Amino acid sequence: MKVGEMMNKTIESVPAETSVNEVMKLMTKKMIRSVLIKPRNDSDSFGIVAVRDIFNKVLAKDIDPMNISVADIATKPVICVKTDMDVAQLMNMMQNYNIARVFVTDGTAIVGVVALMDFMRAAVK
């Protein structure tokens, strides 16, 4: 099986200047665990903010989520793989590097995301 066959094509993304508070609302409403952060400009890269980032970098440090942007806590750059990558190869890569999610590209744009939970969903079908 190829990554493009199991990826989730729904990607929630926000501008870099979005407050952590707004992203927390979005994640709660959509019941998602991470959000893609758009680059600020052509020289910037995409980032990712996950629930763990918000907890460790904002809430646990008693920082007001309304006064900090997601760009300030995002992990950059995001790790991307191509749609034609073998799923077994991706599984090994994610395990070896302790990665919870990767974005999928068609070579020019991000077209999907694969998270650890997707492997579990595929296994129980």
Backbone atoms as SQL, in Angstrom:
CREATE TABLE atoms (id INTEGER PRIMARY KEY, chain TEXT, resi INTEGER, resn TEXT, atom TEXT, x REAL, y REAL, z REAL);
INSERT INTO atoms VALUES
  (1, 'A', 1, 'MET', 'N', 0.850, -1.183, 0.000),
  (2, 'A', 1, 'MET', 'CA', 0.000, 0.000, 0.000),
  (3, 'A', 1, 'MET', 'C', 0.891, 1.240, 0.000),
  (4, 'A', 2, 'LYS', 'N', 0.434, 2.270, -0.679),
  (5, 'A', 2, 'LYS', 'CA', 1.159, 3.538, -0.763),
  (6, 'A', 2, 'LYS', 'C', 0.556, 4.559, 0.207),
  (7, 'A', 3, 'VAL', 'N', 1.379, 5.503, 0.613),
  (8, 'A', 3, 'VAL', 'CA', 0.969, 6.536, 1.568),
  (9, 'A', 3, 'VAL', 'C', -0.254, 7.296, 1.058),
  (10, 'A', 4, 'GLY', 'N', -0.296, 7.585, -0.224),
  (11, 'A', 4, 'GLY', 'CA', -1.422, 8.320, -0.796),
  (12, 'A', 4, 'GLY', 'C', -2.753, 7.613, -0.632),
  (13, 'A', 5, 'GLU', 'N', -2.728, 6.290, -0.445),
  (14, 'A', 5, 'GLU', 'CA', -3.950, 5.514, -0.285),
  (15, 'A', 5, 'GLU', 'C', -4.484, 5.563, 1.145),
  (16, 'A', 6, 'MET', 'N', -3.630, 5.844, 2.112),
  (17, 'A', 6, 'MET', 'CA', -4.086, 5.844, 3.509),
  (18, 'A', 6, 'MET', 'C', -4.092, 7.223, 4.162),
  (19, 'A', 7, 'MET', 'N', -3.560, 8.213, 3.469),
  (20, 'A', 7, 'MET', 'CA', -3.471, 9.543, 4.077),
  (21, 'A', 7, 'MET', 'C', -4.854, 10.143, 4.284),
  (22, 'A', 8, 'ASN', 'N', -4.908, 11.050, 5.236),
  (23, 'A', 8, 'ASN', 'CA', -6.108, 11.834, 5.485),
  (24, 'A', 8, 'ASN', 'C', -5.977, 13.089, 4.636),
  (25, 'A', 9, 'LYS', 'N', -6.926, 13.311, 3.754),
  (26, 'A', 9, 'LYS', 'CA', -6.852, 14.459, 2.843),
  (27, 'A', 9, 'LYS', 'C', -7.351, 15.757, 3.471),
  (28, 'A', 10, 'THR', 'N', -7.945, 15.665, 4.647),
  (29, 'A', 10, 'THR', 'CA', -8.417, 16.856, 5.339),
  (30, 'A', 10, 'THR', 'C', -7.298, 17.396, 6.218),
  (31, 'A', 11, 'ILE', 'N', -6.837, 18.593, 5.893),
  (32, 'A', 11, 'ILE', 'CA', -5.751, 19.226, 6.643),
  (33, 'A', 11, 'ILE', 'C', -6.250, 20.570, 7.158),
  (34, 'A', 12, 'GLU', 'N', -6.211, 20.739, 8.448),
  (35, 'A', 12, 'GLU', 'CA', -6.553, 22.038, 9.031),
  (36, 'A', 12, 'GLU', 'C', -5.275, 22.861, 9.088),
  (37, 'A', 13, 'SER', 'N', -5.335, 24.070, 8.537),
  (38, 'A', 13, 'SER', 'CA', -4.165, 24.944, 8.568),
  (39, 'A', 13, 'SER', 'C', -4.591, 26.351, 8.964),
  (40, 'A', 14, 'VAL', 'N', -3.641, 27.071, 9.553),
  (41, 'A', 14, 'VAL', 'CA', -3.903, 28.444, 10.000),
  (42, 'A', 14, 'VAL', 'C', -2.695, 29.308, 9.678),
  (43, 'A', 15, 'PRO', 'N', -2.906, 30.610, 9.545),
  (44, 'A', 15, 'PRO', 'CA', -1.783, 31.530, 9.372),
  (45, 'A', 15, 'PRO', 'C', -0.880, 31.548, 10.607),
  (46, 'A', 16, 'ALA', 'N', 0.373, 31.859, 10.414),
  (47, 'A', 16, 'ALA', 'CA', 1.368, 31.853, 11.486),
  (48, 'A', 16, 'ALA', 'C', 1.020, 32.801, 12.631),
  (49, 'A', 17, 'GLU', 'N', 0.334, 33.874, 12.339),
  (50, 'A', 17, 'GLU', 'CA', 0.029, 34.865, 13.380),
  (51, 'A', 17, 'GLU', 'C', -1.206, 34.514, 14.219),
  (52, 'A', 18, 'THR', 'N', -1.857, 33.406, 13.935),
  (53, 'A', 18, 'THR', 'CA', -3.027, 32.975, 14.701),
  (54, 'A', 18, 'THR', 'C', -2.643, 32.720, 16.154),
  (55, 'A', 19, 'SER', 'N', -3.495, 33.149, 17.066),
  (56, 'A', 19, 'SER', 'CA', -3.191, 32.933, 18.484),
  (57, 'A', 19, 'SER', 'C', -3.350, 31.455, 18.844),
  (58, 'A', 20, 'VAL', 'N', -2.614, 31.037, 19.836),
  (59, 'A', 20, 'VAL', 'CA', -2.735, 29.675, 20.342),
  (60, 'A', 20, 'VAL', 'C', -4.162, 29.434, 20.819),
  (61, 'A', 21, 'ASN', 'N', -4.778, 30.444, 21.410),
  (62, 'A', 21, 'ASN', 'CA', -6.153, 30.320, 21.885),
  (63, 'A', 21, 'ASN', 'C', -7.103, 29.962, 20.739),
  (64, 'A', 22, 'GLU', 'N', -6.961, 30.619, 19.598),
  (65, 'A', 22, 'GLU', 'CA', -7.811, 30.326, 18.444),
  (66, 'A', 22, 'GLU', 'C', -7.578, 28.906, 17.937),
  (67, 'A', 23, 'VAL', 'N', -6.338, 28.455, 17.948),
  (68, 'A', 23, 'VAL', 'CA', -6.035, 27.095, 17.514),
  (69, 'A', 23, 'VAL', 'C', -6.592, 26.078, 18.494),
  (70, 'A', 24, 'MET', 'N', -6.549, 26.386, 19.775),
  (71, 'A', 24, 'MET', 'CA', -7.143, 25.497, 20.774),
  (72, 'A', 24, 'MET', 'C', -8.647, 25.340, 20.515),
  (73, 'A', 25, 'LYS', 'N', -9.321, 26.437, 20.181),
  (74, 'A', 25, 'LYS', 'CA', -10.748, 26.383, 19.852),
  (75, 'A', 25, 'LYS', 'C', -10.988, 25.512, 18.620),
  (76, 'A', 26, 'LEU', 'N', -10.177, 25.715, 17.590),
  (77, 'A', 26, 'LEU', 'CA', -10.308, 24.942, 16.355),
  (78, 'A', 26, 'LEU', 'C', -10.088, 23.454, 16.604),
  (79, 'A', 27, 'MET', 'N', -9.047, 23.132, 17.350),
  (80, 'A', 27, 'MET', 'CA', -8.736, 21.732, 17.628),
  (81, 'A', 27, 'MET', 'C', -9.844, 21.070, 18.441),
  (82, 'A', 28, 'THR', 'N', -10.405, 21.799, 19.377),
  (83, 'A', 28, 'THR', 'CA', -11.497, 21.269, 20.196),
  (84, 'A', 28, 'THR', 'C', -12.747, 21.060, 19.345),
  (85, 'A', 29, 'LYS', 'N', -13.080, 22.043, 18.530),
  (86, 'A', 29, 'LYS', 'CA', -14.276, 21.958, 17.684),
  (87, 'A', 29, 'LYS', 'C', -14.172, 20.821, 16.671),
  (88, 'A', 30, 'LYS', 'N', -13.012, 20.703, 16.028),
  (89, 'A', 30, 'LYS', 'CA', -12.828, 19.700, 14.969),
  (90, 'A', 30, 'LYS', 'C', -12.375, 18.341, 15.504),
  (91, 'A', 31, 'MET', 'N', -12.078, 18.294, 16.811),
  (92, 'A', 31, 'MET', 'CA', -11.587, 17.069, 17.449),
  (93, 'A', 31, 'MET', 'C', -10.327, 16.545, 16.744),
  (94, 'A', 32, 'ILE', 'N', -9.354, 17.437, 16.587),
  (95, 'A', 32, 'ILE', 'CA', -8.091, 17.089, 15.942),
  (96, 'A', 32, 'ILE', 'C', -6.943, 17.309, 16.906),
  (97, 'A', 33, 'ARG', 'N', -5.809, 16.701, 16.611),
  (98, 'A', 33, 'ARG', 'CA', -4.666, 16.748, 17.524),
  (99, 'A', 33, 'ARG', 'C', -3.530, 17.644, 17.044),
  (100, 'A', 34, 'SER', 'N', -3.627, 18.117, 15.787),
  (101, 'A', 34, 'SER', 'CA', -2.561, 18.980, 15.276),
  (102, 'A', 34, 'SER', 'C', -3.095, 19.876, 14.170),
  (103, 'A', 35, 'VAL', 'N', -2.348, 20.948, 13.914),
  (104, 'A', 35, 'VAL', 'CA', -2.715, 21.925, 12.898),
  (105, 'A', 35, 'VAL', 'C', -1.453, 22.306, 12.124),
  (106, 'A', 36, 'LEU', 'N', -1.587, 22.421, 10.816),
  (107, 'A', 36, 'LEU', 'CA', -0.495, 22.873, 9.962),
  (108, 'A', 36, 'LEU', 'C', -0.413, 24.395, 10.045),
  (109, 'A', 37, 'ILE', 'N', 0.781, 24.918, 10.244),
  (110, 'A', 37, 'ILE', 'CA', 0.986, 26.361, 10.329),
  (111, 'A', 37, 'ILE', 'C', 1.576, 26.853, 9.017),
  (112, 'A', 38, 'LYS', 'N', 0.882, 27.785, 8.373),
  (113, 'A', 38, 'LYS', 'CA', 1.326, 28.305, 7.080),
  (114, 'A', 38, 'LYS', 'C', 2.560, 29.187, 7.259),
  (115, 'A', 39, 'PRO', 'N', 3.443, 29.211, 6.258),
  (116, 'A', 39, 'PRO', 'CA', 4.623, 30.090, 6.342),
  (117, 'A', 39, 'PRO', 'C', 4.218, 31.564, 6.333),
  (118, 'A', 40, 'ARG', 'N', 5.020, 32.372, 7.009),
  (119, 'A', 40, 'ARG', 'CA', 4.755, 33.818, 7.039),
  (120, 'A', 40, 'ARG', 'C', 5.077, 34.471, 5.699),
  (121, 'A', 41, 'ASN', 'N', 6.097, 33.935, 5.029),
  (122, 'A', 41, 'ASN', 'CA', 6.529, 34.494, 3.753),
  (123, 'A', 41, 'ASN', 'C', 7.252, 33.410, 2.953),
  (124, 'A', 42, 'ASP', 'N', 7.780, 33.748, 1.794),
  (125, 'A', 42, 'ASP', 'CA', 8.423, 32.765, 0.920),
  (126, 'A', 42, 'ASP', 'C', 9.685, 32.156, 1.513),
  (127, 'A', 43, 'SER', 'N', 10.329, 32.851, 2.439),
  (128, 'A', 43, 'SER', 'CA', 11.558, 32.310, 3.027),
  (129, 'A', 43, 'SER', 'C', 11.294, 31.482, 4.289),
  (130, 'A', 44, 'ASP', 'N', 10.047, 31.465, 4.736),
  (131, 'A', 44, 'ASP', 'CA', 9.657, 30.702, 5.928),
  (132, 'A', 44, 'ASP', 'C', 9.216, 29.305, 5.500),
  (133, 'A', 45, 'SER', 'N', 9.116, 28.395, 6.460),
  (134, 'A', 45, 'SER', 'CA', 8.659, 27.038, 6.152),
  (135, 'A', 45, 'SER', 'C', 7.362, 26.743, 6.902),
  (136, 'A', 46, 'PHE', 'N', 6.671, 25.699, 6.466),
  (137, 'A', 46, 'PHE', 'CA', 5.481, 25.248, 7.171),
  (138, 'A', 46, 'PHE', 'C', 5.900, 24.744, 8.551),
  (139, 'A', 47, 'GLY', 'N', 4.980, 24.818, 9.491),
  (140, 'A', 47, 'GLY', 'CA', 5.210, 24.288, 10.825),
  (141, 'A', 47, 'GLY', 'C', 4.020, 23.455, 11.256),
  (142, 'A', 48, 'ILE', 'N', 4.142, 22.856, 12.403),
  (143, 'A', 48, 'ILE', 'CA', 3.044, 22.071, 12.965),
  (144, 'A', 48, 'ILE', 'C', 2.937, 22.373, 14.447),
  (145, 'A', 49, 'VAL', 'N', 1.707, 22.456, 14.928),
  (146, 'A', 49, 'VAL', 'CA', 1.445, 22.588, 16.354),
  (147, 'A', 49, 'VAL', 'C', 0.507, 21.454, 16.739),
  (148, 'A', 50, 'ALA', 'N', 0.914, 20.696, 17.730),
  (149, 'A', 50, 'ALA', 'CA', 0.122, 19.582, 18.228),
  (150, 'A', 50, 'ALA', 'C', -0.343, 19.891, 19.653),
  (151, 'A', 51, 'VAL', 'N', -1.286, 19.104, 20.126),
  (152, 'A', 51, 'VAL', 'CA', -1.806, 19.277, 21.481),
  (153, 'A', 51, 'VAL', 'C', -0.665, 19.282, 22.496),
  (154, 'A', 52, 'ARG', 'N', 0.281, 18.382, 22.325),
  (155, 'A', 52, 'ARG', 'CA', 1.419, 18.296, 23.246),
  (156, 'A', 52, 'ARG', 'C', 2.222, 19.599, 23.275),
  (157, 'A', 53, 'ASP', 'N', 2.383, 20.243, 22.112),
  (158, 'A', 53, 'ASP', 'CA', 3.098, 21.524, 22.056),
  (159, 'A', 53, 'ASP', 'C', 2.372, 22.582, 22.878),
  (160, 'A', 54, 'ILE', 'N', 1.068, 22.642, 22.713),
  (161, 'A', 54, 'ILE', 'CA', 0.282, 23.632, 23.464),
  (162, 'A', 54, 'ILE', 'C', 0.393, 23.377, 24.963),
  (163, 'A', 55, 'PHE', 'N', 0.287, 22.125, 25.347),
  (164, 'A', 55, 'PHE', 'CA', 0.379, 21.808, 26.768),
  (165, 'A', 55, 'PHE', 'C', 1.764, 22.150, 27.323),
  (166, 'A', 56, 'ASN', 'N', 2.820, 21.644, 26.678),
  (167, 'A', 56, 'ASN', 'CA', 4.178, 21.814, 27.201),
  (168, 'A', 56, 'ASN', 'C', 4.726, 23.235, 27.076),
  (169, 'A', 57, 'LYS', 'N', 4.407, 23.917, 25.983),
  (170, 'A', 57, 'LYS', 'CA', 5.019, 25.225, 25.712),
  (171, 'A', 57, 'LYS', 'C', 4.175, 26.413, 26.147),
  (172, 'A', 58, 'VAL', 'N', 2.902, 26.180, 26.445),
  (173, 'A', 58, 'VAL', 'CA', 2.028, 27.296, 26.811),
  (174, 'A', 58, 'VAL', 'C', 1.344, 27.050, 28.158),
  (175, 'A', 59, 'LEU', 'N', 0.482, 26.068, 28.209),
  (176, 'A', 59, 'LEU', 'CA', -0.335, 25.857, 29.410),
  (177, 'A', 59, 'LEU', 'C', 0.505, 25.499, 30.636),
  (178, 'A', 60, 'ALA', 'N', 1.449, 24.587, 30.485),
  (179, 'A', 60, 'ALA', 'CA', 2.269, 24.163, 31.631),
  (180, 'A', 60, 'ALA', 'C', 3.199, 25.275, 32.111),
  (181, 'A', 61, 'LYS', 'N', 3.451, 26.261, 31.257),
  (182, 'A', 61, 'LYS', 'CA', 4.312, 27.389, 31.633),
  (183, 'A', 61, 'LYS', 'C', 3.491, 28.608, 32.042),
  (184, 'A', 62, 'ASP', 'N', 2.178, 28.420, 32.152),
  (185, 'A', 62, 'ASP', 'CA', 1.264, 29.488, 32.571),
  (186, 'A', 62, 'ASP', 'C', 1.357, 30.715, 31.668),
  (187, 'A', 63, 'ILE', 'N', 1.488, 30.475, 30.356),
  (188, 'A', 63, 'ILE', 'CA', 1.497, 31.553, 29.372),
  (189, 'A', 63, 'ILE', 'C', 0.074, 31.714, 28.851),
  (190, 'A', 64, 'ASP', 'N', -0.359, 32.943, 28.715),
  (191, 'A', 64, 'ASP', 'CA', -1.708, 33.222, 28.235),
  (192, 'A', 64, 'ASP', 'C', -1.803, 32.854, 26.752),
  (193, 'A', 65, 'PRO', 'N', -2.632, 31.872, 26.384),
  (194, 'A', 65, 'PRO', 'CA', -2.722, 31.447, 24.989),
  (195, 'A', 65, 'PRO', 'C', -3.278, 32.512, 24.048),
  (196, 'A', 66, 'MET', 'N', -3.875, 33.558, 24.604),
  (197, 'A', 66, 'MET', 'CA', -4.363, 34.650, 23.759),
  (198, 'A', 66, 'MET', 'C', -3.227, 35.585, 23.342),
  (199, 'A', 67, 'ASN', 'N', -2.117, 35.521, 24.077),
  (200, 'A', 67, 'ASN', 'CA', -1.024, 36.460, 23.830),
  (201, 'A', 67, 'ASN', 'C', 0.201, 35.828, 23.183),
  (202, 'A', 68, 'ILE', 'N', 0.032, 34.661, 22.577),
  (203, 'A', 68, 'ILE', 'CA', 1.150, 34.020, 21.910),
  (204, 'A', 68, 'ILE', 'C', 0.638, 33.416, 20.600),
  (205, 'A', 69, 'SER', 'N', 1.433, 33.577, 19.546),
  (206, 'A', 69, 'SER', 'CA', 1.009, 33.048, 18.243),
  (207, 'A', 69, 'SER', 'C', 1.509, 31.618, 18.070),
  (208, 'A', 70, 'VAL', 'N', 0.841, 30.891, 17.198),
  (209, 'A', 70, 'VAL', 'CA', 1.251, 29.512, 16.951),
  (210, 'A', 70, 'VAL', 'C', 2.644, 29.440, 16.326),
  (211, 'A', 71, 'ALA', 'N', 3.042, 30.484, 15.623),
  (212, 'A', 71, 'ALA', 'CA', 4.392, 30.500, 15.043),
  (213, 'A', 71, 'ALA', 'C', 5.458, 30.440, 16.126),
  (214, 'A', 72, 'ASP', 'N', 5.147, 30.963, 17.312),
  (215, 'A', 72, 'ASP', 'CA', 6.103, 30.982, 18.417),
  (216, 'A', 72, 'ASP', 'C', 6.327, 29.610, 19.039),
  (217, 'A', 73, 'ILE', 'N', 5.408, 28.684, 18.824),
  (218, 'A', 73, 'ILE', 'CA', 5.551, 27.357, 19.435),
  (219, 'A', 73, 'ILE', 'C', 5.603, 26.227, 18.405),
  (220, 'A', 74, 'ALA', 'N', 5.491, 26.567, 17.123),
  (221, 'A', 74, 'ALA', 'CA', 5.439, 25.550, 16.068),
  (222, 'A', 74, 'ALA', 'C', 6.760, 24.807, 15.922),
  (223, 'A', 75, 'THR', 'N', 6.660, 23.548, 15.566),
  (224, 'A', 75, 'THR', 'CA', 7.825, 22.749, 15.193),
  (225, 'A', 75, 'THR', 'C', 8.029, 22.936, 13.698),
  (226, 'A', 76, 'LYS', 'N', 9.241, 23.341, 13.320),
  (227, 'A', 76, 'LYS', 'CA', 9.563, 23.605, 11.917),
  (228, 'A', 76, 'LYS', 'C', 10.899, 22.978, 11.576),
  (229, 'A', 77, 'PRO', 'N', 11.097, 22.590, 10.356),
  (230, 'A', 77, 'PRO', 'CA', 10.097, 22.427, 9.310),
  (231, 'A', 77, 'PRO', 'C', 9.315, 21.137, 9.538),
  (232, 'A', 78, 'VAL', 'N', 8.167, 21.026, 8.881),
  (233, 'A', 78, 'VAL', 'CA', 7.403, 19.787, 8.985),
  (234, 'A', 78, 'VAL', 'C', 8.096, 18.707, 8.156),
  (235, 'A', 79, 'ILE', 'N', 7.864, 17.476, 8.529),
  (236, 'A', 79, 'ILE', 'CA', 8.422, 16.357, 7.776),
  (237, 'A', 79, 'ILE', 'C', 7.390, 15.938, 6.742),
  (238, 'A', 80, 'CYS', 'N', 7.834, 15.858, 5.494),
  (239, 'A', 80, 'CYS', 'CA', 6.936, 15.496, 4.395),
  (240, 'A', 80, 'CYS', 'C', 7.451, 14.250, 3.687),
  (241, 'A', 81, 'VAL', 'N', 6.520, 13.462, 3.205),
  (242, 'A', 81, 'VAL', 'CA', 6.825, 12.305, 2.369),
  (243, 'A', 81, 'VAL', 'C', 5.948, 12.389, 1.131),
  (244, 'A', 82, 'LYS', 'N', 6.318, 11.630, 0.097),
  (245, 'A', 82, 'LYS', 'CA', 5.552, 11.652, -1.146),
  (246, 'A', 82, 'LYS', 'C', 4.433, 10.617, -1.127),
  (247, 'A', 83, 'THR', 'N', 3.423, 10.880, -1.919),
  (248, 'A', 83, 'THR', 'CA', 2.247, 10.009, -1.978),
  (249, 'A', 83, 'THR', 'C', 2.591, 8.584, -2.397),
  (250, 'A', 84, 'ASP', 'N', 3.665, 8.415, -3.164),
  (251, 'A', 84, 'ASP', 'CA', 3.993, 7.080, -3.672),
  (252, 'A', 84, 'ASP', 'C', 4.944, 6.292, -2.756),
  (253, 'A', 85, 'MET', 'N', 5.227, 6.825, -1.579),
  (254, 'A', 85, 'MET', 'CA', 6.069, 6.100, -0.617),
  (255, 'A', 85, 'MET', 'C', 5.314, 4.883, -0.092),
  (256, 'A', 86, 'ASP', 'N', 6.021, 3.789, 0.116),
  (257, 'A', 86, 'ASP', 'CA', 5.421, 2.581, 0.657),
  (258, 'A', 86, 'ASP', 'C', 5.066, 2.797, 2.132),
  (259, 'A', 87, 'VAL', 'N', 3.882, 2.347, 2.536),
  (260, 'A', 87, 'VAL', 'CA', 3.407, 2.532, 3.913),
  (261, 'A', 87, 'VAL', 'C', 4.337, 1.852, 4.924),
  (262, 'A', 88, 'ALA', 'N', 4.867, 0.685, 4.580),
  (263, 'A', 88, 'ALA', 'CA', 5.790, -0.010, 5.492),
  (264, 'A', 88, 'ALA', 'C', 7.053, 0.818, 5.717),
  (265, 'A', 89, 'GLN', 'N', 7.535, 1.446, 4.675),
  (266, 'A', 89, 'GLN', 'CA', 8.717, 2.310, 4.787),
  (267, 'A', 89, 'GLN', 'C', 8.399, 3.510, 5.684),
  (268, 'A', 90, 'LEU', 'N', 7.221, 4.100, 5.513),
  (269, 'A', 90, 'LEU', 'CA', 6.819, 5.222, 6.357),
  (270, 'A', 90, 'LEU', 'C', 6.699, 4.795, 7.817),
  (271, 'A', 91, 'MET', 'N', 6.117, 3.628, 8.050),
  (272, 'A', 91, 'MET', 'CA', 5.975, 3.130, 9.416),
  (273, 'A', 91, 'MET', 'C', 7.343, 2.994, 10.087),
  (274, 'A', 92, 'ASN', 'N', 8.301, 2.436, 9.375),
  (275, 'A', 92, 'ASN', 'CA', 9.664, 2.301, 9.921),
  (276, 'A', 92, 'ASN', 'C', 10.281, 3.661, 10.210),
  (277, 'A', 93, 'MET', 'N', 10.102, 4.605, 9.294),
  (278, 'A', 93, 'MET', 'CA', 10.664, 5.945, 9.470),
  (279, 'A', 93, 'MET', 'C', 10.068, 6.621, 10.705),
  (280, 'A', 94, 'MET', 'N', 8.743, 6.543, 10.840),
  (281, 'A', 94, 'MET', 'CA', 8.080, 7.184, 11.974),
  (282, 'A', 94, 'MET', 'C', 8.503, 6.542, 13.290),
  (283, 'A', 95, 'GLN', 'N', 8.682, 5.234, 13.280),
  (284, 'A', 95, 'GLN', 'CA', 9.113, 4.536, 14.497),
  (285, 'A', 95, 'GLN', 'C', 10.560, 4.886, 14.838),
  (286, 'A', 96, 'ASN', 'N', 11.440, 4.853, 13.849),
  (287, 'A', 96, 'ASN', 'CA', 12.858, 5.124, 14.088),
  (288, 'A', 96, 'ASN', 'C', 13.133, 6.540, 14.568),
  (289, 'A', 97, 'TYR', 'N', 12.338, 7.500, 14.098),
  (290, 'A', 97, 'TYR', 'CA', 12.566, 8.897, 14.454),
  (291, 'A', 97, 'TYR', 'C', 11.553, 9.431, 15.467),
  (292, 'A', 98, 'ASN', 'N', 10.695, 8.531, 15.989),
  (293, 'A', 98, 'ASN', 'CA', 9.703, 8.905, 16.991),
  (294, 'A', 98, 'ASN', 'C', 8.829, 10.065, 16.513),
  (295, 'A', 99, 'ILE', 'N', 8.275, 9.902, 15.325),
  (296, 'A', 99, 'ILE', 'CA', 7.434, 10.922, 14.696),
  (297, 'A', 99, 'ILE', 'C', 5.978, 10.482, 14.805),
  (298, 'A', 100, 'ALA', 'N', 5.111, 11.370, 15.240),
  (299, 'A', 100, 'ALA', 'CA', 3.700, 11.036, 15.406),
  (300, 'A', 100, 'ALA', 'C', 2.871, 11.304, 14.149),
  (301, 'A', 101, 'ARG', 'N', 3.326, 12.232, 13.305),
  (302, 'A', 101, 'ARG', 'CA', 2.578, 12.541, 12.084),
  (303, 'A', 101, 'ARG', 'C', 3.502, 13.161, 11.048),
  (304, 'A', 102, 'VAL', 'N', 3.200, 12.874, 9.798),
  (305, 'A', 102, 'VAL', 'CA', 3.947, 13.460, 8.676),
  (306, 'A', 102, 'VAL', 'C', 2.938, 13.999, 7.673),
  (307, 'A', 103, 'PHE', 'N', 3.363, 15.000, 6.946),
  (308, 'A', 103, 'PHE', 'CA', 2.525, 15.536, 5.885),
  (309, 'A', 103, 'PHE', 'C', 2.925, 14.879, 4.577),
  (310, 'A', 104, 'VAL', 'N', 1.967, 14.806, 3.669),
  (311, 'A', 104, 'VAL', 'CA', 2.155, 14.115, 2.403),
  (312, 'A', 104, 'VAL', 'C', 2.113, 15.144, 1.284),
  (313, 'A', 105, 'THR', 'N', 3.052, 15.039, 0.366),
  (314, 'A', 105, 'THR', 'CA', 3.135, 15.977, -0.739),
  (315, 'A', 105, 'THR', 'C', 3.051, 15.243, -2.072),
  (316, 'A', 106, 'ASP', 'N', 2.517, 15.933, -3.045),
  (317, 'A', 106, 'ASP', 'CA', 2.474, 15.388, -4.404),
  (318, 'A', 106, 'ASP', 'C', 3.684, 15.857, -5.202),
  (319, 'A', 107, 'GLY', 'N', 4.620, 16.486, -4.530),
  (320, 'A', 107, 'GLY', 'CA', 5.811, 17.024, -5.177),
  (321, 'A', 107, 'GLY', 'C', 5.803, 18.536, -5.247),
  (322, 'A', 108, 'THR', 'N', 4.615, 19.132, -5.192),
  (323, 'A', 108, 'THR', 'CA', 4.519, 20.589, -5.250),
  (324, 'A', 108, 'THR', 'C', 3.721, 21.188, -4.098),
  (325, 'A', 109, 'ALA', 'N', 2.774, 20.422, -3.558),
  (326, 'A', 109, 'ALA', 'CA', 1.918, 20.947, -2.488),
  (327, 'A', 109, 'ALA', 'C', 1.647, 19.861, -1.454),
  (328, 'A', 110, 'ILE', 'N', 1.312, 20.293, -0.237),
  (329, 'A', 110, 'ILE', 'CA', 0.905, 19.352, 0.802),
  (330, 'A', 110, 'ILE', 'C', -0.535, 18.935, 0.504),
  (331, 'A', 111, 'VAL', 'N', -0.740, 17.618, 0.377),
  (332, 'A', 111, 'VAL', 'CA', -2.047, 17.102, -0.025),
  (333, 'A', 111, 'VAL', 'C', -2.695, 16.195, 1.016),
  (334, 'A', 112, 'GLY', 'N', -1.986, 15.899, 2.096),
  (335, 'A', 112, 'GLY', 'CA', -2.542, 15.016, 3.111),
  (336, 'A', 112, 'GLY', 'C', -1.651, 14.924, 4.317),
  (337, 'A', 113, 'VAL', 'N', -2.097, 14.119, 5.274),
  (338, 'A', 113, 'VAL', 'CA', -1.354, 13.895, 6.507),
  (339, 'A', 113, 'VAL', 'C', -1.565, 12.451, 6.937),
  (340, 'A', 114, 'VAL', 'N', -0.529, 11.864, 7.517),
  (341, 'A', 114, 'VAL', 'CA', -0.625, 10.524, 8.092),
  (342, 'A', 114, 'VAL', 'C', -0.161, 10.614, 9.536),
  (343, 'A', 115, 'ALA', 'N', -0.992, 10.113, 10.444),
  (344, 'A', 115, 'ALA', 'CA', -0.669, 10.087, 11.865),
  (345, 'A', 115, 'ALA', 'C', -0.622, 8.644, 12.337),
  (346, 'A', 116, 'LEU', 'N', -0.042, 8.435, 13.498),
  (347, 'A', 116, 'LEU', 'CA', 0.031, 7.086, 14.058),
  (348, 'A', 116, 'LEU', 'C', -1.343, 6.428, 14.127),
  (349, 'A', 117, 'MET', 'N', -2.352, 7.199, 14.459),
  (350, 'A', 117, 'MET', 'CA', -3.707, 6.658, 14.551),
  (351, 'A', 117, 'MET', 'C', -4.182, 6.085, 13.215),
  (352, 'A', 118, 'ASP', 'N', -3.696, 6.618, 12.108),
  (353, 'A', 118, 'ASP', 'CA', -4.087, 6.109, 10.794),
  (354, 'A', 118, 'ASP', 'C', -3.624, 4.674, 10.576),
  (355, 'A', 119, 'PHE', 'N', -2.485, 4.319, 11.144),
  (356, 'A', 119, 'PHE', 'CA', -2.002, 2.939, 11.044),
  (357, 'A', 119, 'PHE', 'C', -2.923, 2.005, 11.814),
  (358, 'A', 120, 'MET', 'N', -3.395, 2.467, 12.971),
  (359, 'A', 120, 'MET', 'CA', -4.321, 1.638, 13.755),
  (360, 'A', 120, 'MET', 'C', -5.646, 1.470, 13.016),
  (361, 'A', 121, 'ARG', 'N', -6.144, 2.552, 12.422),
  (362, 'A', 121, 'ARG', 'CA', -7.402, 2.476, 11.665),
  (363, 'A', 121, 'ARG', 'C', -7.264, 1.493, 10.501),
  (364, 'A', 122, 'ALA', 'N', -6.137, 1.560, 9.804),
  (365, 'A', 122, 'ALA', 'CA', -5.901, 0.655, 8.665),
  (366, 'A', 122, 'ALA', 'C', -5.811, -0.791, 9.112),
  (367, 'A', 123, 'ALA', 'N', -5.263, -1.025, 10.296),
  (368, 'A', 123, 'ALA', 'CA', -5.069, -2.382, 10.788),
  (369, 'A', 123, 'ALA', 'C', -6.376, -3.048, 11.214),
  (370, 'A', 124, 'VAL', 'N', -7.370, -2.267, 11.628),
  (371, 'A', 124, 'VAL', 'CA', -8.611, -2.859, 12.120),
  (372, 'A', 124, 'VAL', 'C', -9.691, -2.983, 11.052),
  (373, 'A', 125, 'LYS', 'N', -9.439, -2.548, 9.852),
  (374, 'A', 125, 'LYS', 'CA', -10.447, -2.634, 8.785),
  (375, 'A', 125, 'LYS', 'C', -10.609, -4.036, 8.274);
